[in-house]
Amino acid sequence: MKDITPNDHDIIVPLLYRAQRQNCNYSFANLCSWQRFFSSQYEIVDDTLIVRFNLHGHHAYLLAAPKDHPIDICIKWMKQDASSNGEPLRLIAIEEDLALQLRTTYGEQVVLETIRDRYDYIYHRCDLALLAGKDYHGKRNHANKFRSLYPNYEYHSLSPEFFEDCLELTDQWGKDHPDAAEGAVDEKASIAFVFEHWNQLNTIGGVLLVDGRVVAFSYGCPITPTLFDTCVEKADTNYEGSYTVINQEMASHLPEHYTHINREEDLGLAGLRKAKLSYHPSTLLTLYSATFQPQYQLIPCIKERDKDEVIDWMVRQYGFKATIVDSWIEQLHWNWPLSVKAVDNDGKTLGFLNMSDYRIDEETEHIQRDAPALLKELNAQHYTAVFSFIVAPECRGTRLNYDMIMYIMPQLRQYDFIFIPVMHHLHTHTYWQRWGAREFYRDSECVYYKWVP
């Protein structure tokens, strides 16, 4: 994949326009100016733009697919890319039609979620420009108050001569909003990037001047040929009504082919939500995220032909030496009656759960010599067992662990045995406690669990 840069405008924007999506994530200025924060990269698959972000340590994808465009080729590509990074496929900023297409095509394989804080507010441009009618009575009063207090105010198109003043206003805004200080630093860097690449990004903006001083500014760029995205809007609230007037002036001066304006989300901030609702959006754009659950079947697995694969998995996941794992497996004589392997639709192994009958007379000399209390407990049991519970990285945090346990649970309930051992550094104790195992012995290396059927 390629990093998104302003030089990609002529490649990416036609694909965004073709997609006719409405949410602010499809604004080219946003994609470019936040690239450094999200390591945003893109690929074109089946004539469709795919953008990959790094969000909080994992990857998420934006799919700029036009309505009714088949998505199976793109989904397959993204699944493979996500899997190569050891992750499930996650999609963000999905509009209603695409969410329905995912549900119809992939069924329960897809988990859809929606977060109200991320809904976009879309308005008729003429409503924001005219502030006509009783719904906008309060807004007109705010605008009129500003104009009566500052009758000599000026509105100008945002151009390089105002950039430095706009950044100073951004600094002051950050100081006036200490609760948003961390986000303000990142936003200022994003604004500075846009100013640096102003002409390349096809950006449009405006400034309000009072006595030659910048008291408000706003800018954005198109999402589609008729939908404009307001990326940033800042105002000095010491000038009463400044936010209302910069909003109105921007809407009034936009080219008329922009019939709608997206003013982005409210981030769950009560004051911001109230303000955005007060302008009476024509559309509150519902957005979804989607996570693809791995598709797999569970099959009885552990035969001698699986030996090399089991060893490789345990070496990679747990860091054991291959020779040690090999000796463990040889001791088990391939007598693993409670074992299951998960494989995906292409036959790729996703996980193992292995348990074996393990006779007391085969216990190690170490236990016989140094752990008489443990040996006494072991001799009281009908069966003992060792296990390895190994799951592919892309399946961590999914239902796979649960499903493998449930697969063998009917037989498991009939046994009276010990899990031997759970090494301290493996951090798998909670699995067994959850399903009824209880610790009865531990030493410097291992924790031993008795199954309580």
N, C-alpha and C positions, 0 to 999 in steps of 0.2 A: 504494500500500500504506500501511497505518497502523502507526505505532509501537505496540508492545505495552505496555500500562500496566495497573496493577491494576484500573482501571475497566472493563477488557474481560473481567473474570472471567466474567460471566454469558453472554458471547458465545462465549468460547473454550473454557471447561471442558466444556460439553455436547458440543462437537465432539470434544474429546479423549476423553471417556468413550465416545462413539459409536465412535471408532476402535479402542478396546480394544487400544492398543499397550502395550508393556511397558517400553520403555527410558526412561531418566531425562530425555531431552530433551523428553518430553511432560509433564513436571511444570510446572504453571503457575507455581509459585514460582521455578523455574529460569528459565523464559522471561522473567519480569518482572525478576528481580534481576540478570540478566546482560545485559539489553537495552542498557544504555549501552555495554558493552564490544563488543558484536557488532552494534550498530545494528539490532536485530531488529525486523522488521515483518511484518505478516500480511495475508492476503487470503483471502476465502472464495470458492471456485470449485466449482461443481457440489456444493454442500452439504458441501464438504470444506475443512478448514483447511490453508492453505499458509503456512509461515513462511520468510522469507528472512533469512539472516545475512550479515554481512561477515566473512569469515575470511581473515586474512593478505592482505588487499588484493583478494580476489575474493569473489564471492557464492556461497553454497550454500543449498540449499533443504531444508526438512523437510516431508514430505507425510504428513499425519495421515489417511490413507485406511483405512477399515475393510477387513477381509479380504474378498476376492472383490468389492470395489467396483470398477467400471470406472475406469481411471485416465487414459484417453486424453485426455479434456477437460482435466484438470489438467496433464498433461504438455505438451500443446500450449500452454496458457497460460504455464507456466513457461519453455518454450523461447523464446517470444516475449519474455517479460520479460528473460530472460538475454541474448538477442540484442540487445535495446534498450540493454543495458549493454556490448555488445561482447564477450560471454563465451559459452562453451558452457554448457549446463545441467549443474549438479552437484547431486546429491542426497546427503544424509548421513543416518546413523542409520537405515539401511534394514534391516528385519527379514527373516528368511528367506523368508516367503511373498511379500513385496513384491519381493524380489530375483528370485524365480522368475517372478513376473508380468512384471517388466521384461524379463528374458531371453526369456521366451516371446513377448512382444508385439513387442519391438524388436530382438531378435537381436543381431548383431554391432555394431549401432549403439551399444550400451551396453557400456561397460567397467566391470566390477564389481571392487571391491577390498575386502578386509577387513583390519583391523588389530587384532591380539590385545589391544593396550593399551586398546582402546575397548570391549571386551566388558563388559556389565553383569552383576553378581552378584545373583541373585534367590534368596531364602530363604523357607522356610516360617516364618511368624511364630511358630508354636508351638515350633519348634526353637530359635529365638533367645530365646524367653521362658523355656523350661523348662531348656534345656541338658541334656537327658536323654540317657542312653545312653553307651556307651563312647567314641563319637566326640567327645563333649564333656567327657570327664573332665578334661582340662587346663583348659578354660574354667571348669568348676565350681571347680577349685582356685584359679584367679585370683580369681573372685568371692568365694569363701569367705575368701581371704586379706584382701581389702579389708574385708569385713564384720567380720572378727576384729580388724583393726587400728583400724577406725573404727566401732565398734558403734552410735554415736549418729548415724550419717550420716542424711541426709534426702533423699528424692526429692520434687520438686514439679513440677507442670506449669509449663512455661516461660511466663512472663507479663511484662508491661512492667517490673515491679519488679526483674527480674533482667537486663534488657537491658544496662545499663551494665557490670555485672560480667562478663557473657559477652563483651562487646567487649574488656574488659581481659584476659580469659583468651586471647582470640584474638590480641591484641598479644603476650602472653608466648609463645604457641605459635610465632609468627613469629620471635621472637628465639631460641627454642630450636631452630629449624629454618632456619638461614641459607641452606641450599641451596635452600629454597623461598621465599626472601624476596620475590621479585618477584610470584609467584603469591599469596602471603599478603596483600599489599596489596590486590590486586583482590578476593580472597575476603572480606576484611574489609569492603570497600565493598559487596559483594553482601549480606553478613550484615546490615549496617546498613540497607540498603534493605528487607530483609525485616522487620526490627524496626519500621521506620517504617510499614510497610503490613501489619502482622501480621494484623489482622482481615480485610482485603480478600482476602488470599491463601489463606485457609482453611488456615492453617499449624497444625501440632501439634508441640509440643516438650516437653522435660523438662530439669531440672537436678539435679545432685547437689551437696549441701551437706555440708561437714565443718566443724563448729564455726562455722556460719553463713557459711562462705566457699564460693563457687562453684568446684568443682574439676572439673566436667565439664558439658557441655550438648550437646543434640542437637535437631534439628528437621527436619521434612520436610512434604510435602503429598501428597495422592493423585495417582496417575497414572490409575487407574481406580477404580471403587467398591470393588474388592477388593484393589488393589495400592497399597501406600504406598511413597513414595520418601524415603529418608533423604538429605536434601540436604547437611547439615552435621553433623559430630560432632567435638567438641574435648574434650580432657581433659588435665589436669596429670599427667604421668607420674611426678611425685614421689610421687603417691598410687598405690601399686601396686594394679593391678587396676581402676583407675578407668574405663578404656575398656571393659573387659568388663562392668562393672556398669551403666554408662549405656546400653550397648547392650541389655542384658537388661531393665533397667527400662523403657526406651522400648517395647520389644516387648511387655512385660507390660501396659503401661497403654494401648496402642493399642486403639481400639474393635474388637470381635471380628469385625466384617465385613471388616476387612483381614486376609485369609488369607495374604498374601505381602508381603515387603518387598524392595524394590530398593535395594541399598547402592552402586549406581553402579560406575564403572570403577576400575581400579588405575593407570591412566596409565603403565604400564610400570615402575613403581617396585617393585623386588624385595621390599622389606619390606612394602609395602602389599599386593602380590599374595599373599605368604605369609600375611598376616593374614586376608585375605578368603577364601582357600581353606581356612584352618583352621576356618572356620565351616560348611564343607560346603554350598555352595550347591545348591539343588534344580535351578537352571538357570543355566548360563553362557551368557548371551544373545549370540549371534553377530550382529554388526552390520556392514553393508556401506556403502560409498559407491559412487555410480554417476556416471559421466561420459558424456554423450551426445556421440558423435563426429558432426561435421557429415556429412550425407548429400549426396553430390554426384555429378554425372556430368561427365566431361571431354570437351570437344568442340573441334575446330579452330575458331579463333575470329576472328582479327584481320582484319576487313574494314573498309572505310571507314565502314560504319554504326556500328562500335564506337568511332569516333574520340572522340566527346564523352565517353563513359564512361571510356575509357582516360585521357584528359587529367584528368578529375575525380578518378580514383583516384590518379594520380601527384601531383597537387597536394595532395590530402588526406593521403596517406601519407608523401610525401617532402618536402613543403613547397616544391616547385618553383613558379615562376611559370607561370601558364597559357600565356602567350605563348611562353615558352621551350619548354615541352613541345610546344606546337603546331608550332613550327618544327622540332623534332626529328622529329616524326611525318611532317611533310610531306617531309622529306629522305629518308625511308625508302620513299616511293612505294607504301606498302602492299604491299610485297613481303616478307611475313613467313612463310616456309614452315614454320618451327618454332615455332608458337605454339599455345597451348592456353588455354581458358577453363574454369573450374570453375563450375558452377551447381548450386544446391540443387534439391530436389524441386519448389519453387514457382517455379523459374526465376530466382531471385535470384543475381546474380554473387557468387562467393566469392573468386575469385582469377584473376590473369592471369600467364602466363609468355610473354614475347614475344621472339623472335629474328628478325633480318632479315639477308639478304644485304646487304653494304655494300661498295661498290667502292672501291678505293684512290683512284681519280681523283676521288672525291667527298669525300675527306678535307678537313678544314678547313684554311684558310690558316695557322691557329695551329700545327697539327702540321707542315705542310709547311715552315714558316719556322723554328720553334723547337725541333723535336724530330726531328732527322735520324736519330738512333739508332732511335727508335720507327718512323719511316717506313720505315727499312730492314727492320725486323722485319715490318712489315705487308706490304711488297711481296714478302716471301718466302712469304706464305701464299696459298692458293688462294681462300679466302673470309675475310671478316671479318664481325663481327656486333655489334650492340648488343642490349641486353636491358632489359626491366623485369620485375621479379619482385614482384608485388603480391598481398598476401593480406589478406582481411578480418580485423579484430581478433578476431572470435570464433573464427577458424580458426588463430590463432597457437598453436604448441605442439601441433598435430595432425599427421596424416599428409599433409595437403594438399600441402605443399611437395614431399615425397618423391614423391607420386603424380603431380604435374605433371611432375617431372623424368623419372620412369619412362615417362610417356606418350610423350615425344619421344625417349627414349634410343636406340631402334633407329636413327633417322635421325641423331641427334646423333653417334653413334659413327663415322659415315661422313665426317664433316666434319673439315677441318683449318682452324680459324679462330681468331680472337681475340675474346674478350669485351671490348667497348669501350663505355664504361669502367665501372669500379666505383668510384664516388666514395667517398672515405675515410669520410665521415660516414654512409654507408648501412649499414655493418656487415653486408654480405652476403657477405663474402669466403669464409666457411666453407662456404657452399653449393657454390661452385665447386671449392674445394680437395677437398671430400669426393668429388666425382664425377670428379676427374681433371684439373682445370685447374691450371696452374702460372703463378705470377707471372713476368713477364719484363721489366716496365718499370713505373716509377711516377714521377709528378711531384707537384707541390704539391696537385693537385686529385684525381687519379685513380690507380687501380691497374689495370694491364692484364694480362690473363691469356691465355695460350696454351692451347688445348685439346690434350690429349695423348690421342689415341684409342687 
